[in-house]
Amino acid sequence: MANKLQKGMQDFGIKQALKYLEKDPEENIPKLMEMVDRFAPQGWYEGQRNMIRKVIQEKGNWYELILRLYELDPGVRKAFFQNFIFNASLNGSALQDQLSQENNCNIPWAILLDPTSACNLHCTGCWAAEYGHQLNLSLETIDSIVKQGKKLGTYMYIYTGGEPLVRKQDLIKICEMNPDCEFLSFTNGTLIDEEFCQEMLRVKNFVPAISLEGFEDANDGRRGDGVFQKVQHAMKLLKSHKLPFGISTCYTSRNFEDISSEAFYDMMIESGALFVWYFHYMPVGNSAVPELLPTPQQREEMYKRIRHFRETKAIFGMDFQNDGQFVGGCIAGGRRYLHINAKGDVEPCVFIHYSNVNIHDCTLLEALKSPIFQAYHDNQPFNDNHLRPCPMLENPEKLRQMVKETGAVNTDYQDMESVDHLCDKCESYAENWKPTAERLWNQKK
C-alpha cells in the first residue's frame, strides 16, 4: 500500500513537472532542477543530476539539444519523457536492480527483438542477412515479451531485423497495446511514408533510428543505388511532422572518414536527427568480410572524433564499442540488453548468435537464468579495460569458452557458424587493438 501511494505521488509530481516545463522550457528548466534537488532523496541519481545541472549552467551544445526536443510534437514529446525517462530509466531501473539481486541474474534495461528476418535490401556485411527471410515473431509473441518485460521493469524495446517496417501495422499495434513503453526501431528508412508518419503521431511512442553509412557514394556502395536519396526523403518527412528520429551507422575500414566528419554531423543535425548510434563492424557470419574491420588507427580516430563532437554538436552521439568506459564494459547478456531473433531464440547479444533457449518454450526470466546468460552474468566485465569490452571482438577466448562450457548452439538458420570459426576471425584484431586500447585507457585515468 505504501509503495502504491509513493508511486502515485511520484506520477503526479512527474505530470506536474512536465506541465511546468511546457509553459516555458528555457525559463523553467533551471527552476525544475532546483525543485528536484530540494525534494529528491539523498544520493538519488546524483551523478546524472550533476551532469544535467552542468549542461544547464553552461548552456552549450547539450543545452541546445534539450531545447531541440521542444521543437517536437508536444504529445510525442510528453510520451517520450514519461516512457523513456521515467518508466524505463527511473522507475524501471529500480525494479530491475531489485529483481536482479533477488534472482541472481541480469535483468535488462532494453530488449532487442526481430519482428521479421525479411528485408527489402541486402547490405554488404549485414549479419541479419544470414538469418534468411521467412522468419517472423507473431504479434501475440511480441506482446507477450513486452508484457513479461514490464513485470521485470523493462519499458524500452528496440526492433532490429531484417527490416522491421516490413511489419508496419503490427509494430503500430504493439505501440497501442503498450502505451507506457518506448519503442525504437532500426530501419533502412526506405519504407517511411506520409501514412506511417501519421501513425507515429497517433501512437506517440515509436522512434526510428535510420541506418546511414555516410554520404551518397559510401552509403549506396553498401546499401544499393538510390537508397541515400530515399533516406533523405524519409528524414524530411519526419522533420516536417515534428517527429523524433536518430541515425544508426556502422563504421568500417572503408567509411569511417565519411561518418565521423564534421560535414556528416552537420548534415545529420540539419536533417533533424537527435541522436546518432555508432556500431563497430562485426565479422559475424560465414560470409562476413574481415577486411571491413577498422584498423587500430582508424578506431582510435573514431574514439577521438566522437568525443570531440559530443562536446561541440547539438546531437547525442554514442559509440557502442568505444564508450564501454561509461557503462562498465559489455552490456549484453541481459546486463543492459538482450536480443530475441525472429525465430524466438533468446541471444545474449545482437551480434553473438548462440543460445540455449527459445522464447516460445520458456519465460523471459527463465531465459535470463539459462546457461549462456548466467555465464555472461558471472564473467562480466570481460576485461578491466573497458575499451576492450566485448567477449567476441576484443576477448575472443572468453566467448569461445562460454559457448563451449554452456553448450549454447548457433542460431543461424542458413549457414551455421561455429564459435571457433567466429573467434578465429577476431584473434588478430584483438591482438592488434590491445596496445592502442591500453594506451588510451591509461591516458583516461
C-alpha positions as CSV (number, residue, x, y, z in Angstrom):
1,M,0.0,0.0,0.0
2,A,2.8,2.4,0.9
3,N,4.6,1.6,-2.3
4,K,1.4,2.3,-4.4
5,L,0.9,5.6,-2.6
6,Q,4.6,6.6,-3.2
7,K,4.3,5.7,-6.9
8,G,1.0,7.6,-7.2
9,M,2.6,10.7,-5.6
10,Q,5.7,10.3,-7.9
11,D,3.5,10.0,-11.0
12,F,1.5,13.1,-10.0
13,G,4.8,15.0,-9.5
14,I,6.0,13.9,-12.9
15,K,2.9,15.1,-14.6
16,Q,3.0,18.5,-12.9
17,A,6.7,18.9,-13.7
18,L,6.1,18.2,-17.4
19,K,3.3,20.8,-17.5
20,Y,5.6,23.3,-15.8
21,L,8.3,22.7,-18.4
22,E,5.9,23.0,-21.3
23,K,4.9,26.6,-20.4
24,D,8.4,28.0,-20.9
25,P,11.2,25.4,-21.1
26,E,14.2,27.8,-21.4
27,E,13.0,29.7,-18.3
28,N,11.8,26.7,-16.3
29,I,14.4,24.0,-16.9
30,P,16.8,25.5,-14.3
31,K,14.0,26.1,-11.8
32,L,12.8,22.5,-12.2
33,M,16.3,21.2,-11.4
34,E,16.2,23.3,-8.2
35,M,12.9,21.6,-7.3
36,V,14.4,18.1,-8.0
37,D,17.4,18.8,-5.8
38,R,15.2,20.1,-3.0
39,F,12.9,17.1,-2.8
40,A,15.0,14.2,-4.1
41,P,16.3,11.6,-1.6
42,Q,19.9,11.9,-0.7
43,G,22.1,10.4,-3.4
44,W,19.2,9.8,-5.8
45,Y,20.8,9.7,-9.3
46,E,23.3,12.3,-8.0
47,G,25.8,11.8,-10.9
48,Q,23.1,12.3,-13.6
49,R,21.7,15.3,-11.8
50,N,25.1,16.9,-11.6
51,M,25.6,16.4,-15.3
52,I,22.2,17.9,-16.2
53,R,22.9,20.8,-13.9
54,K,26.3,21.5,-15.6
55,V,24.6,21.3,-19.0
56,I,22.0,23.9,-17.9
57,Q,24.6,26.2,-16.4
58,E,26.9,26.1,-19.4
59,K,24.1,26.4,-22.0
60,G,26.3,24.8,-24.6
61,N,25.6,22.2,-27.3
62,W,23.8,19.8,-24.9
63,Y,21.5,22.5,-23.7
64,E,20.8,23.3,-27.3
65,L,19.9,19.6,-27.8
66,I,17.4,19.8,-24.9
67,L,15.8,22.8,-26.5
68,R,15.6,20.9,-29.8
69,L,13.3,18.4,-28.0
70,Y,10.8,21.3,-27.7
71,E,10.6,21.5,-31.5
72,L,8.9,18.1,-31.5
73,D,5.2,17.4,-31.5
74,P,4.0,18.1,-27.9
75,G,2.2,14.8,-27.5
76,V,5.1,12.8,-28.8
77,R,7.5,14.7,-26.5
78,K,5.3,14.1,-23.5
79,A,5.1,10.4,-24.2
80,F,8.9,10.3,-24.6
81,F,9.6,11.9,-21.3
82,Q,7.1,9.7,-19.5
83,N,8.1,6.4,-21.1
84,F,11.8,6.8,-21.7
85,I,12.9,8.9,-18.8
86,F,10.5,8.0,-16.0
87,N,9.2,4.5,-16.8
88,A,12.3,3.0,-18.4
89,S,15.2,4.9,-16.8
90,L,13.9,5.8,-13.3
91,N,11.1,3.5,-12.1
92,G,12.1,0.6,-14.3
93,S,15.8,0.6,-13.4
94,A,14.9,0.4,-9.7
95,L,12.8,-2.7,-10.2
96,Q,15.4,-4.2,-12.5
97,D,18.1,-3.8,-9.8
98,Q,15.8,-5.3,-7.2
99,L,14.9,-8.4,-9.2
100,S,18.4,-8.9,-10.4
101,Q,19.6,-9.3,-6.8
102,E,16.6,-11.5,-5.9
103,N,17.1,-13.8,-8.9
104,N,21.0,-13.7,-9.1
105,C,20.8,-12.9,-12.8
106,N,20.9,-10.0,-15.2
107,I,17.7,-8.0,-15.8
108,P,17.8,-5.9,-19.0
109,W,17.1,-2.2,-19.4
110,A,16.1,-2.8,-23.0
111,I,15.0,-5.8,-25.1
112,L,16.0,-6.0,-28.8
113,L,13.9,-8.2,-30.9
114,D,13.4,-9.1,-34.6
115,P,9.8,-8.9,-35.7
116,T,10.9,-10.4,-39.0
117,S,14.0,-11.7,-40.8
118,A,12.7,-10.3,-44.1
119,C,14.3,-7.2,-45.6
120,N,13.9,-5.2,-48.8
121,L,17.6,-4.6,-49.0
122,H,20.7,-6.8,-48.9
123,C,23.6,-4.8,-47.5
124,T,27.2,-5.9,-47.7
125,G,28.3,-7.3,-44.3
126,C,24.9,-7.3,-42.7
127,W,24.6,-10.1,-40.1
128,A,20.8,-10.1,-40.4
129,A,21.1,-11.4,-44.0
130,E,22.4,-14.6,-42.5
131,Y,19.1,-15.4,-40.9
132,G,17.0,-16.0,-44.0
133,H,13.8,-14.2,-45.0
134,Q,10.9,-16.5,-43.8
135,L,11.0,-16.0,-40.1
136,N,8.6,-13.9,-38.0
137,L,7.6,-13.3,-34.4
138,S,3.8,-13.2,-34.2
139,L,2.0,-10.2,-32.8
140,E,1.0,-12.2,-29.8
141,T,4.6,-13.3,-29.1
142,I,5.9,-9.8,-29.3
143,D,3.2,-8.5,-27.0
144,S,3.9,-11.4,-24.6
145,I,7.6,-10.4,-24.5
146,V,6.7,-6.8,-23.7
147,K,4.2,-7.8,-21.0
148,Q,6.8,-10.1,-19.4
149,G,9.4,-7.4,-19.7
150,K,7.3,-4.8,-17.9
151,K,6.9,-7.1,-14.9
152,L,10.8,-7.1,-14.7
153,G,10.9,-3.3,-15.0
154,T,11.8,-3.2,-18.8
155,Y,10.0,-0.5,-20.7
156,M,12.4,0.1,-23.6
157,Y,12.0,-2.1,-26.7
158,I,14.2,-1.9,-29.8
159,Y,13.4,-3.6,-33.1
160,T,16.1,-5.0,-35.3
161,G,15.9,-7.3,-38.3
162,G,15.6,-7.8,-41.1
163,E,13.7,-4.6,-41.8
164,P,11.2,-4.1,-39.0
165,L,9.0,-1.8,-41.0
166,V,8.0,-4.7,-43.3
167,R,5.7,-5.3,-40.3
168,K,4.5,-1.7,-40.0
169,Q,0.9,-2.4,-38.9
170,D,1.9,-4.9,-36.2
171,L,4.5,-2.5,-34.8
172,I,2.0,0.2,-34.5
173,K,-0.5,-2.2,-32.9
174,I,2.1,-3.1,-30.3
175,C,2.6,0.6,-29.5
176,E,-1.2,0.9,-29.0
177,M,-1.2,-2.2,-26.7
178,N,1.6,-0.9,-24.6
179,P,1.4,2.9,-24.4
180,D,3.6,3.0,-21.3
181,C,6.6,1.7,-23.2
182,E,9.0,3.4,-25.7
183,F,9.7,1.6,-29.0
184,L,12.7,2.3,-31.2
185,S,13.3,0.7,-34.5
186,F,16.5,0.4,-36.5
187,T,15.3,0.8,-40.1
188,N,16.8,1.4,-43.5
189,G,14.2,4.2,-43.8
190,T,13.0,3.4,-47.3
191,L,9.5,2.4,-46.1
192,I,8.8,5.5,-44.1
193,D,6.0,7.5,-45.8
194,E,3.3,10.0,-45.1
195,E,0.8,7.4,-43.8
196,F,3.4,5.9,-41.4
197,C,4.3,9.4,-40.1
198,Q,0.6,10.0,-39.3
199,E,0.5,6.6,-37.4
200,M,3.6,7.6,-35.4
201,L,1.9,10.9,-34.4
202,R,-1.1,8.9,-33.4
203,V,0.6,6.4,-31.1
204,K,3.3,8.8,-30.0
205,N,5.8,6.1,-28.7
206,F,7.6,5.0,-31.8
207,V,11.1,6.4,-32.8
208,P,13.0,5.4,-35.9
209,A,16.8,5.0,-36.0
210,I,17.7,5.3,-39.7
211,S,20.7,3.4,-41.0
212,L,23.1,5.6,-42.9
213,E,26.6,4.6,-43.9
214,G,27.9,8.0,-44.9
215,F,27.2,10.3,-47.8
216,E,25.7,9.0,-51.1
217,D,28.7,7.1,-52.5
218,A,29.7,5.4,-49.3
219,N,26.1,4.6,-48.3
220,D,24.8,3.3,-51.6
221,G,28.0,1.4,-52.1
222,R,26.9,-0.8,-49.3
223,R,23.1,-0.5,-49.4
224,G,22.3,-0.1,-53.1
225,D,21.8,2.6,-55.6
226,G,19.2,5.3,-54.7
227,V,18.9,4.3,-51.0
228,F,20.6,7.6,-49.9
229,Q,18.0,9.7,-51.6
230,K,15.2,7.6,-50.1
231,V,16.7,8.2,-46.7
232,Q,16.9,11.9,-47.3
233,H,13.2,11.9,-48.2
234,A,12.3,9.9,-45.1
235,M,14.2,12.4,-42.8
236,K,12.4,15.4,-44.5
237,L,9.0,13.7,-43.8
238,L,9.9,13.0,-40.1
239,K,11.2,16.5,-39.6
240,S,8.2,18.2,-41.2
241,H,5.9,16.2,-38.9
242,K,8.0,17.2,-35.8
243,L,8.8,13.5,-35.1
244,P,11.9,12.4,-33.2
245,F,14.4,10.2,-35.0
246,G,18.1,9.3,-35.0
247,I,20.8,7.8,-37.1
248,S,22.4,4.4,-36.8
249,T,25.7,3.9,-38.6
250,C,28.2,1.0,-38.8
251,Y,31.8,2.1,-39.2
252,T,34.2,0.1,-41.3
253,S,37.6,0.4,-42.7
254,R,36.1,2.0,-45.8
255,N,33.6,4.5,-44.5
256,F,34.9,5.8,-41.2
257,E,36.2,9.0,-42.7
258,D,32.7,9.9,-44.0
259,I,30.7,9.1,-41.0
260,S,33.0,10.7,-38.4
261,S,33.4,14.0,-40.4
262,E,32.1,17.4,-39.3
263,A,30.2,17.6,-42.5
264,F,28.4,14.4,-41.7
265,Y,27.5,15.6,-38.2
266,D,26.2,18.9,-39.6
267,M,24.1,17.0,-42.2
268,M,22.5,14.8,-39.5
269,I,21.6,17.8,-37.4
270,E,20.3,19.8,-40.3
271,S,18.1,16.8,-41.3
272,G,16.6,16.8,-37.8
273,A,18.3,13.8,-36.2
274,L,18.5,14.0,-32.4
275,F,20.9,11.1,-31.8
276,V,23.5,9.0,-33.7
277,W,24.5,5.5,-32.6
278,Y,27.8,4.2,-34.0
279,F,28.4,0.5,-34.3
280,H,31.7,-1.1,-34.9
281,Y,31.6,-3.6,-37.9
282,M,31.5,-7.2,-36.6
283,P,32.7,-10.1,-38.7
284,V,29.7,-12.3,-37.9
285,G,28.6,-15.0,-40.3
286,N,30.4,-17.2,-42.8
287,S,30.1,-14.6,-45.5
288,A,31.5,-11.7,-43.4
289,V,34.2,-9.6,-44.8
290,P,37.0,-9.3,-42.2
291,E,38.7,-6.6,-44.4
292,L,35.9,-4.2,-43.3
293,L,37.2,-4.3,-39.7
294,P,38.7,-0.9,-38.8
295,T,42.4,-0.7,-38.2
296,P,43.6,0.3,-34.7
297,Q,44.5,3.8,-36.1
298,Q,41.0,4.2,-37.6
299,R,39.3,3.1,-34.4
300,E,41.4,5.5,-32.3
301,E,40.4,8.3,-34.6
302,M,36.7,7.4,-34.2
303,Y,37.3,7.4,-30.4
304,K,38.7,11.0,-30.6
305,R,36.3,12.4,-33.1
306,I,33.1,11.2,-31.4
307,R,34.3,12.6,-28.1
308,H,35.1,15.9,-29.8
309,F,31.7,16.3,-31.4
310,R,29.9,15.2,-28.3
311,E,31.2,18.4,-26.8
312,T,30.6,20.7,-29.8
313,K,27.5,19.5,-31.7
314,A,23.8,19.5,-30.6
315,I,23.2,15.8,-31.2
316,F,23.7,12.9,-28.8
317,G,26.4,10.5,-30.2
318,M,27.3,7.1,-28.7
319,D,29.9,4.6,-29.9
320,F,28.9,1.2,-28.6
321,Q,32.4,-0.2,-28.8
322,N,34.5,2.8,-27.7
323,D,32.1,4.0,-24.9
324,G,32.4,0.9,-22.8
325,Q,34.1,3.0,-20.1
326,F,30.8,4.8,-19.4
327,V,28.8,1.7,-18.9
328,G,31.3,-0.6,-17.2
329,G,32.2,-2.7,-20.3
330,C,29.9,-5.2,-22.1
331,I,26.2,-4.5,-21.6
332,A,24.9,-7.7,-23.4
333,G,23.7,-10.9,-21.8
334,G,20.9,-9.0,-20.2
335,R,23.1,-6.8,-18.2
336,R,21.5,-3.9,-20.0
337,Y,20.0,-5.6,-23.0
338,L,19.4,-9.0,-24.8
339,H,18.3,-10.0,-28.2
340,I,15.5,-12.2,-29.4
341,N,15.7,-13.3,-33.1
342,A,12.8,-13.8,-35.5
343,K,12.5,-17.5,-34.6
344,G,12.4,-16.7,-30.9
345,D,15.9,-17.7,-29.9
346,V,17.0,-15.6,-26.9
347,E,20.6,-14.5,-27.5
348,P,22.9,-12.6,-25.2
349,C,23.9,-10.1,-27.9
350,V,22.5,-8.8,-31.3
351,F,25.9,-9.8,-32.8
352,I,26.5,-13.1,-30.9
353,H,24.2,-15.8,-32.2
354,Y,24.4,-18.6,-29.6
355,S,21.7,-19.6,-27.3
356,N,20.3,-22.3,-25.0
357,V,16.6,-21.3,-25.1
358,N,13.7,-20.1,-27.2
359,I,11.1,-17.7,-26.0
360,H,8.3,-20.0,-27.3
361,D,9.4,-22.6,-24.8
362,C,10.3,-20.6,-21.7
363,T,9.6,-17.3,-19.9
364,L,11.8,-14.3,-20.2
365,L,13.1,-14.7,-16.7
366,E,13.9,-18.4,-17.4
367,A,15.9,-17.3,-20.4
368,L,17.9,-14.9,-18.3
369,K,18.7,-17.8,-16.0
370,S,19.8,-20.1,-18.9
371,P,23.4,-21.2,-19.0
372,I,24.8,-18.7,-21.6
373,F,23.1,-15.8,-19.8
374,Q,24.5,-16.9,-16.5
375,A,27.9,-17.2,-18.0
376,Y,27.6,-13.5,-19.0
377,H,26.4,-12.6,-15.6
378,D,29.2,-14.4,-13.8
379,N,32.0,-13.2,-16.1
380,Q,31.2,-9.5,-16.8
381,P,33.2,-7.4,-17.2
382,F,35.2,-9.4,-19.6
383,N,38.1,-7.1,-19.4
384,D,39.1,-4.5,-16.8
385,N,40.0,-2.2,-19.7
386,H,36.5,-1.1,-20.9
387,L,37.9,-0.1,-24.2
388,R,38.2,-3.9,-24.8
389,P,34.7,-4.8,-23.6
390,C,33.4,-7.5,-26.0
391,P,33.9,-11.2,-25.3
392,M,34.0,-11.7,-29.1
393,L,35.8,-8.8,-30.8
394,E,38.4,-8.0,-28.1
395,N,38.4,-11.1,-25.9
396,P,37.6,-14.0,-28.3
397,E,38.9,-16.6,-25.9
398,K,36.1,-15.6,-23.5
399,L,33.3,-16.2,-25.9
400,R,34.9,-19.4,-27.2
401,Q,35.0,-20.7,-23.6
402,M,31.5,-19.6,-22.6
403,V,29.8,-21.2,-25.6
404,K,31.6,-24.5,-25.2
405,E,31.1,-24.7,-21.5
406,T,27.3,-23.9,-21.6
407,G,26.5,-26.0,-24.7
408,A,24.9,-23.0,-26.4
409,V,24.2,-23.6,-30.1
410,N,24.5,-21.4,-33.1
411,T,21.2,-19.8,-34.0
412,D,21.9,-19.0,-37.7
413,Y,19.4,-20.9,-39.9
414,Q,21.0,-20.7,-43.3
415,D,24.7,-21.3,-42.8
416,M,25.7,-22.2,-39.2
417,E,28.9,-20.8,-37.9
418,S,31.0,-22.5,-35.2
419,V,32.3,-20.4,-32.3
420,D,35.8,-21.4,-33.3
421,H,35.3,-20.0,-36.9
422,L,33.9,-16.8,-35.5
423,C,36.5,-16.3,-32.8
424,D,39.4,-17.2,-35.1
425,K,38.5,-14.1,-37.2
426,C,38.7,-11.9,-34.2
427,E,42.0,-13.0,-32.7
428,S,44.4,-10.9,-34.8
429,Y,42.1,-7.9,-34.5
430,A,42.0,-8.2,-30.7
431,E,45.8,-8.5,-30.5
432,N,46.4,-5.5,-32.8
433,W,43.9,-3.3,-30.9
434,K,45.2,-4.2,-27.4
435,P,48.3,-1.8,-27.3
436,T,46.2,1.2,-28.5
437,A,43.4,0.3,-26.1
438,E,45.9,0.1,-23.2
439,R,47.4,3.4,-24.1
440,L,44.0,5.2,-24.3
441,W,42.8,3.6,-21.1
442,N,45.9,4.7,-19.2
443,Q,45.6,8.2,-20.5
444,K,42.0,8.3,-19.3
445,K,42.9,7.5,-15.7
